[in-house]
Amino acid sequence: MTMRKALLAALLALPLPALAEGGKPLTAEEFDTLTRGKVMDTWSFGSIYGVEKFLPGGRSIWEDERGCMYGTWEQVGEMICFTYEDDPSTPDCWTYFDTGDGGLSAQFNGDPSVEPIYLKPSNHAMTCNEYLGA
């Protein structure tokens, strides 16, 4: 095996966060630019487990098999933290990275030892109603 093929094989074996270690987490402004007005599928372990629509003003609508949840997001340190109406006292915080293909990868609570999730542009129609006045 040539050195180039060996290096490529080693790089392909690395998880995305290891490849992105040199990249810096997205700021709120960068996250908003990449997501606002979009519906994104959320993938984990190779399967879609939810769909989220990102609205202006740091608002979002999450939909999964349990139904719809309305939430807001804000930057806290290097993480983007979501607060949903079902549990407003416990935000879900993620460190997001641009994957360069229109999607994002994220580590829960910024922990690189946790399997990342991936957000990819969606073709799914959401059944949730918009916020009033959205």
Long-range contacts (C-beta under 8 A, 24 or more apart in sequence): 15-116, 16-97, 16-99, 16-105, 16-116, 16-118, 17-97, 17-105, 17-107, 17-112, 17-116, 18-112, 20-97, 20-105, 21-112, 23-97, 23-98, 25-78, 25-79, 25-95, 25-96, 25-97, 25-110, 26-80, 26-96, 26-97, 26-98, 26-104, 27-75, 28-58, 28-74, 28-75, 28-80, 30-98, 31-73, 31-75, 31-80, 31-96, 31-104, 32-58, 34-98, 34-104, 35-104, 35-119, 38-121, 38-122, 39-121, 39-122, 39-124, 39-126, 40-103, 40-104, 40-119, 40-120, 40-121, 40-122, 41-119, 41-120, 41-121, 41-122, 41-124, 42-117, 42-118, 42-119, 43-117, 43-118, 43-119, 43-120, 44-115, 44-117, 44-118, 45-115, 51-122, 51-124, 51-126, 52-119, 53-126, 53-128, 55-130, 55-131, 55-134, 59-131, 59-134, 61-126, 61-128, 61-130, 61-131, 63-126, 63-127, 63-128, 68-126, 68-127, 68-128, 68-129, 70-131, 78-110, 79-109, 79-110
